[in-house]
Amino acid sequence: MGPPMEFLSHALTWIPRVLLFIRERLTTAGARGITFHVRERERPAGAKFKCKIRVEITNKRAAPVRLAAPYFVFNKRSPLKPDPQWSGEYRTGRFPLYFFTPKAGQHEWLDVYLRSSQTTDTWIGIDPQHPDDHIKQASGAGRIGRLYFQITEWNDSGRSKTGWVYMKV
């Protein structure tokens, strides 16, 4: 393989990483009128993921919003690690998330529409080997990682505006 092909090979490997880096740097911390509440960890018996931190998301705006494409990225120096059964995207460190589906009683939705005052939630899988006091301390300090998602809002004329938002967990 000649030098031009090697360069192309390296460029194709780095382009997705550069795009993700740029997108994560251009996201907004928080969203006006959207509140987040990190609940106590839970250890559900009989569930595939034995330790979860749930994050409730509430629309406090007067108008509806659409939340989509959620994922979580653990901080490099996070005191907590992901559940070993939870598979992330290769080389990105992103773990896909899902919103609660009321009809199924599970987290299956990749997007959700929230009217004013409506709430949804998602969860982050934590390695069940971590003691509860470590989980509580890390989640209270916002040192675990970042939850990312797209938010779409509509103005009075019906035009939509979409952007990326993150929240520290």
C-alpha positions in Angstrom: 0.0 0.0 0.0 1.5 3.3 -1.1 1.7 6.6 0.9 -1.5 8.1 -0.6 -3.5 5.0 0.5 -2.0 5.0 4.0 -2.9 8.7 4.4 -6.4 8.0 3.2 -6.7 5.1 5.6 -5.5 7.2 8.6 -7.8 10.1 7.6 -10.8 7.9 7.4 -10.0 6.6 10.9 -9.7 10.1 12.4 -12.5 11.9 10.7 -15.3 10.4 12.8 -13.4 11.1 16.0 -12.8 14.7 15.0 -16.5 15.2 14.2 -17.5 13.7 17.5 -15.0 15.9 19.3 -16.4 19.1 17.6 -20.0 18.1 18.3 -19.3 17.5 21.9 -17.5 20.9 22.2 -20.4 22.8 20.6 -23.1 21.3 22.8 -24.8 23.5 25.3 -24.7 22.7 29.1 -28.3 22.3 30.1 -31.4 23.6 28.3 -33.6 26.5 29.4 -36.8 25.2 31.0 -35.7 21.5 31.1 -34.9 20.2 34.6 -32.9 17.2 35.5 -33.1 15.2 38.7 -30.5 12.4 39.4 -32.3 9.8 41.6 -30.7 7.4 44.1 -29.1 4.4 42.6 -31.3 1.3 42.3 -30.4 -2.4 42.3 -33.3 -4.1 40.6 -33.6 -7.8 41.3 -33.9 -9.9 38.2 -32.8 -7.1 35.8 -30.1 -7.5 33.2 -28.3 -4.5 34.6 -27.9 -4.9 38.3 -27.0 -1.3 39.2 -28.6 1.8 37.6 -28.6 5.6 38.2 -31.9 7.1 36.9 -32.1 10.6 35.5 -35.5 12.2 35.4 -36.0 14.9 32.8 -38.9 17.3 33.1 -40.2 19.9 30.6 -40.9 23.1 32.6 -41.5 25.2 29.4 -44.9 26.3 28.2 -44.4 24.6 24.8 -43.6 20.9 24.0 -40.1 19.7 23.2 -38.7 16.6 21.5 -35.7 14.8 23.1 -33.8 12.4 20.9 -30.6 10.4 20.3 -29.6 10.1 24.0 -26.2 8.7 25.0 -23.9 8.8 27.9 -20.1 9.3 28.1 -18.2 8.4 31.3 -15.5 10.9 32.3 -12.0 9.5 31.8 -11.3 10.0 35.5 -14.7 8.9 36.7 -14.6 7.0 40.0 -17.3 4.7 38.6 -17.2 2.4 35.6 -20.0 1.2 33.3 -21.7 -2.1 33.9 -19.6 -4.7 32.0 -22.7 -6.0 30.3 -23.5 -2.6 28.9 -21.9 -2.3 25.5 -20.8 1.1 24.2 -19.9 2.3 20.7 -16.5 1.1 19.6 -13.8 3.8 20.1 -16.2 6.6 21.0 -16.9 5.7 24.6 -20.6 6.6 24.0 -23.2 4.4 25.6 -26.6 4.5 24.0 -29.6 5.4 26.2 -33.3 5.0 25.9 -36.3 6.9 27.3 -39.1 5.3 29.3 -41.9 3.8 27.3 -45.1 3.9 29.4 -47.0 1.3 27.4 -44.2 -1.3 27.7 -43.1 -0.2 31.1 -39.4 -0.3 29.9 -36.9 2.0 28.4 -37.2 1.5 24.7 -37.7 4.9 23.0 -34.9 6.7 21.2 -36.9 9.9 21.2 -39.8 11.3 23.3 -42.1 14.3 23.0 -42.7 16.1 26.3 -45.6 18.5 26.8 -45.3 21.2 29.4 -44.8 19.6 32.9 -44.3 16.1 31.6 -41.5 14.0 32.8 -39.5 11.1 31.3 -36.5 9.2 32.5 -33.5 7.2 31.4 -30.8 5.2 33.2 -27.1 4.8 33.3 -25.7 1.3 33.9 -23.0 1.3 36.7 -20.7 -1.7 37.5 -22.6 -3.5 40.4 -19.2 -4.0 42.1 -19.2 -0.4 43.2 -20.4 0.1 46.8 -23.5 2.3 47.3 -21.6 5.0 49.2 -19.2 5.5 46.3 -22.0 5.7 43.8 -23.9 8.3 46.0 -20.7 10.4 46.4 -19.8 10.4 42.7 -23.3 11.2 41.5 -23.8 14.0 44.0 -20.6 15.6 42.8 -21.4 15.3 39.1 -18.2 13.4 38.4 -19.5 10.3 36.6 -19.9 11.7 33.1 -22.2 13.5 30.7 -25.6 12.7 29.4 -26.1 14.0 25.8 -29.3 14.4 23.7 -30.8 16.4 20.9 -33.6 18.8 21.8 -36.1 20.2 19.3 -38.3 23.2 20.2 -40.8 25.0 18.1 -41.5 28.8 18.0 -44.8 30.5 17.6 -44.6 30.4 13.8 -44.2 26.6 13.9 -40.5 26.6 12.9 -38.3 24.1 14.7 -34.9 24.6 16.2 -32.7 21.6 17.1 -29.5 21.5 19.1 -27.3 19.2 21.2 -27.5 19.5 25.0 -25.5 17.8 27.8 -25.9 17.4 31.5 -23.2 16.4 34.0 -24.1 13.4 36.1 
